[in-house]
Amino acid sequence: METYTTDDALTLIGFGKFQALVLAYAGMGWLTEAMEVMLLSFLGPVVREEWNVSPEDESLLSSVVFAGMLIGACAWGFISDRYGRKTVLLLSTLLTSGMGFLSALSPNYLCLLVLRFFVGIGVGSGHVFTSWFLEFVPAGNRGTWMVIFSFFWTIGTVLEASLAWAVLSALSWRWLLALTALPCFLLLPFFRITPESPRYLCAQNRMTDARLVLERIAIANQAALPLGVLTYHQETKTDYITHVSEDEHLIPVREKEHTVRNAIRSKSGAIAALRELLSHNLLRSTLLLWFVYYACSFAYYGIALLSSQLSDVNRSCKSGLIFEVHQNDGNLYKDTFITSLAEIPGLILSALLVDRFGRKATMWSLMFACCAFLGPLVLHQNELLTTTLLFGARACGTGTTTILCLYAPEVYPTSVRSTGVGIATAIGKIGGVICPLVAVGMLRNCHQMEAVLVFELVLFLAGVACILFPVETKGREMD
């Protein structure tokens, strides 16, 4: 009897109307996370002015959100692999929108901190939206569509800057919080028609449900499913067994083996998932992914801080004055727009490279290019050259992060995909918390060379780590 896998079906059906709707839904979740993160650039100063909090307490507002995202990234990943992608899409949307609206009503600063912590937990589910979308995309053009998906992040940053510019000048920060939570709330009416991932259903041995989802995709795309019976595992193809290596986890296994593995995982839960991520087959990929996620987050937020503060640092240090922020709101919005627009060429470049040269080559080449752009900044440059160099560095950093968000879900098998990506994302958030100590702390003490060298070292080591990735996932089935 003929059989076919989810990848076979998606390849034959192609990318069509159904995937476009999935892209819109998942992209809105990604846009929401970008808005909530970008909100931190504007919220702290206005809240400090209203409640007279200290600069140290003001910094807690960003710290608690990142702490919540760290916890949420791990928790939502495990819940997604255990109870389904749809469960996470609903619960995280309810939490993010609900806590977002409630935080607009905060009576004091402590209440605001607690509510924003829960918002952070909610938006920590962003990687589940990414994995869920990719599980509907055919392997042949998965890289290109991931880059298109990443445009939602850029749209979110520009939208939040525009929103802050309009709202804070006319209304109050409470309106800004409420309006920022609105896009996430708009996802709820469409949840009932949101499909579960057919890959997840197959991994749970719910083959009938998986086939129903694939039939919906075929009907929407005006295509037909392959002939035969849907199966999660086919006999191993000869081109997958040329040698024994870490590629083995991508080789289909038999139904009996899969059923036993699921039974074991259902009993031991997160410990079993973590044990699989650190197993012989996946250990090297997992450890390297953890470091590269950390480095990308460290560089992403660090370059953004450099963009907004390096010019002021140069002026203050040359004059021998103690560093103070002299930036007005107009400059802050301008820098946000420039930083966001730098992502567009980065996304375009990664789209041109990822499906032609592969994930690994694209990532390490962009990493080293980012190092090259930052290199001249070890010495003071004029403002135009500084802006140009940071623009190029941000473009390369964005391209690398986009490919990384594509590569990690492709490396892990469906059974632990969200857990693996969630833990890696959480480790990346640690980089986001630490980078201000370098980008701001060293700069305020007029140590620009040392700060840039730290970024150079982290990015160079991350580029080497990308070269050492044992698996190239270009064109491979996700299972």
Disulfide bonds with the S-S distance in Angstrom:
Cys317-Cys446 2.14
